[in-house]
Amino acid sequence: MTSDEDEFRDRRYPVSEYMTAQRRHWRVERIGWVVFLLVVLAALAGLFSQGPLSHSVSLSADGRLRIEYQRFERNSASTRMHLQLRGEPGQLLQLDITGDLLDKFHIETLHPEPAHSRSFDNGLRLLLLTDPSGQASLHLALRGAAMGTSRSRFVLGGSPPLGITQFIYP
């Protein structure tokens, strides 16, 4: 018998060992470590919150609205959303926000403060003034308030709607 075969043979002395079960246990343990490592790598990559897998940019069909956001959020965690709008210089742009953004997130701050804002049906209407180059930006500080899939819709004054989907983990 070779030393490898002897190494994996059942023993009674000094401790009783059933080596077939022990080898199964080692195999399960290795699989567990691989799964654990994959979960850690996915978390670092942003699968459960901020990171490269989570970061997303959506652009409207006409290019007048651009939204930077995280696809994956955590309930009760703070996050940011950045909107860039294009129009004519010095123009007031009307941005309508509808869908789950208002139900599944708390809007903590809007920066800069819109020229005018009001709620309607199930949405929020904001009026934003463009700068001399025709650009306007809006930064939203949000906090997840519910779990599950969130589908939000943004409409910039007559442009085609831009929808985004986010998932909020518990």
C-alpha positions as CSV (number, residue, x, y, z in Angstrom):
1,M,0.0,0.0,0.0
2,T,1.3,3.5,-0.9
3,S,1.5,6.3,1.7
4,D,-1.3,8.2,-0.1
5,E,-3.6,5.2,0.3
6,D,-2.6,4.7,3.9
7,E,-3.3,8.4,4.6
8,F,-6.9,8.1,3.6
9,R,-7.7,4.7,5.2
10,D,-10.2,4.5,8.1
11,R,-8.5,4.6,11.6
12,R,-9.3,3.4,15.1
13,Y,-6.2,4.7,16.8
14,P,-5.5,7.3,18.3
15,V,-8.9,8.7,17.2
16,S,-11.6,6.8,15.4
17,E,-11.9,8.4,11.9
18,Y,-14.2,7.4,9.0
19,M,-12.1,8.9,6.2
20,T,-14.8,8.7,3.4
21,A,-17.0,11.0,5.5
22,Q,-14.0,13.2,6.3
23,R,-13.2,13.6,2.7
24,R,-16.8,14.5,1.9
25,H,-16.7,17.1,4.7
26,W,-13.5,18.6,3.3
27,R,-15.1,18.8,-0.2
28,V,-18.2,20.6,1.2
29,E,-15.9,22.9,3.2
30,R,-13.9,23.9,0.0
31,I,-17.2,24.5,-1.9
32,G,-18.3,26.7,1.0
33,W,-15.1,28.8,0.8
34,V,-15.5,29.2,-2.9
35,V,-19.1,30.4,-2.5
36,F,-18.1,32.7,0.3
37,L,-15.3,34.2,-1.8
38,L,-17.7,34.7,-4.7
39,V,-20.2,36.6,-2.5
40,V,-17.4,38.8,-1.1
41,L,-16.1,39.6,-4.7
42,A,-19.7,40.3,-5.8
43,A,-20.2,42.7,-2.9
44,L,-16.9,44.5,-3.7
45,A,-17.9,44.8,-7.3
46,G,-21.2,46.5,-6.3
47,L,-23.8,43.8,-6.7
48,F,-25.3,44.6,-3.3
49,S,-24.8,48.4,-3.3
50,Q,-22.4,51.0,-4.7
51,G,-19.7,49.8,-7.1
52,P,-19.0,49.1,-10.8
53,L,-21.8,46.6,-11.2
54,S,-24.3,49.0,-9.5
55,H,-23.3,52.3,-11.1
56,S,-25.5,53.1,-14.1
57,V,-26.0,56.0,-16.5
58,S,-29.3,56.4,-18.5
59,L,-29.7,58.8,-21.4
60,S,-33.0,59.9,-22.9
61,A,-33.6,59.2,-26.6
62,D,-33.1,62.9,-27.5
63,G,-30.0,63.3,-25.3
64,R,-31.6,66.1,-23.2
65,L,-31.7,64.2,-19.9
66,R,-28.9,62.1,-18.4
67,I,-29.3,60.3,-15.1
68,E,-26.4,58.8,-13.0
69,Y,-27.7,56.4,-10.3
70,Q,-27.0,53.1,-8.5
71,R,-29.0,50.0,-9.7
72,F,-28.7,48.3,-6.3
73,E,-29.6,50.0,-3.1
74,R,-30.0,49.1,0.5
75,N,-33.1,49.9,2.5
76,S,-32.5,52.9,4.9
77,A,-29.1,53.6,3.3
78,S,-28.3,57.0,1.8
79,T,-27.6,57.3,-1.9
80,R,-27.2,60.0,-4.5
81,M,-28.7,60.5,-8.0
82,H,-27.4,63.1,-10.4
83,L,-29.5,64.5,-13.3
84,Q,-28.1,66.6,-16.1
85,L,-30.6,68.5,-18.3
86,R,-30.1,70.3,-21.5
87,G,-32.2,73.1,-23.0
88,E,-31.9,76.6,-24.3
89,P,-29.8,79.1,-22.3
90,G,-31.8,80.8,-19.5
91,Q,-34.8,78.5,-20.1
92,L,-37.0,77.0,-17.4
93,L,-37.1,73.2,-17.9
94,Q,-40.0,71.2,-16.5
95,L,-39.0,67.8,-15.1
96,D,-41.7,65.4,-14.0
97,I,-40.8,62.5,-11.8
98,T,-43.3,59.7,-11.4
99,G,-43.3,56.0,-10.4
100,D,-41.7,54.3,-7.4
101,L,-39.0,56.9,-6.7
102,L,-41.4,58.9,-4.6
103,D,-42.9,55.8,-2.9
104,K,-39.8,53.7,-2.3
105,F,-37.3,56.5,-1.5
106,H,-37.3,59.5,0.8
107,I,-35.9,62.6,-1.0
108,E,-33.7,64.1,1.6
109,T,-32.3,67.0,-0.4
110,L,-32.5,68.6,-3.9
111,H,-29.5,70.7,-4.9
112,P,-29.6,73.2,-6.3
113,E,-33.1,74.1,-5.2
114,P,-35.5,74.1,-8.2
115,A,-37.1,77.4,-9.2
116,H,-40.5,75.9,-8.5
117,S,-41.8,72.5,-7.4
118,R,-45.2,71.0,-6.8
119,S,-46.7,67.6,-6.5
120,F,-49.3,66.2,-8.9
121,D,-51.3,63.0,-9.0
122,N,-48.5,60.5,-8.2
123,G,-45.6,62.6,-9.2
124,L,-43.4,65.6,-8.6
125,R,-43.0,68.5,-11.0
126,L,-39.8,70.6,-10.8
127,L,-38.9,73.7,-12.8
128,L,-35.1,74.1,-13.3
129,L,-33.4,77.1,-14.8
130,T,-30.6,76.4,-17.3
131,D,-27.3,78.3,-17.2
132,P,-25.9,80.4,-20.1
133,S,-24.7,77.2,-21.8
134,G,-28.2,75.7,-21.6
135,Q,-27.3,73.1,-18.9
136,A,-29.0,72.4,-15.6
137,S,-28.0,69.9,-13.0
138,L,-29.9,68.4,-10.1
139,H,-28.4,66.3,-7.3
140,L,-30.8,64.3,-5.2
141,A,-29.9,62.8,-1.8
142,L,-32.1,59.8,-1.4
143,R,-32.7,57.2,1.3
144,G,-34.3,53.8,0.5
145,A,-37.6,53.4,2.3
146,A,-38.9,50.1,1.0
147,M,-37.6,46.8,-0.4
148,G,-37.9,45.3,-3.8
149,T,-37.9,46.6,-7.4
150,S,-38.3,50.3,-8.0
151,R,-39.3,51.6,-11.4
152,S,-39.1,55.4,-11.8
153,R,-39.9,57.6,-14.8
154,F,-38.5,61.0,-15.7
155,V,-40.0,63.3,-18.4
156,L,-38.3,66.4,-19.4
157,G,-40.8,68.9,-20.9
158,G,-42.2,67.0,-23.9
159,S,-39.2,64.7,-24.4
160,P,-39.7,61.0,-24.5
161,P,-39.9,59.5,-21.0
162,L,-36.8,58.0,-19.4
163,G,-37.3,55.0,-17.1
164,I,-34.9,53.6,-14.6
165,T,-35.1,50.4,-12.5
166,Q,-33.4,49.9,-9.2
167,F,-33.5,47.1,-6.7
168,I,-33.6,47.8,-3.0
169,Y,-32.1,45.1,-0.7
170,P,-33.4,44.7,2.9
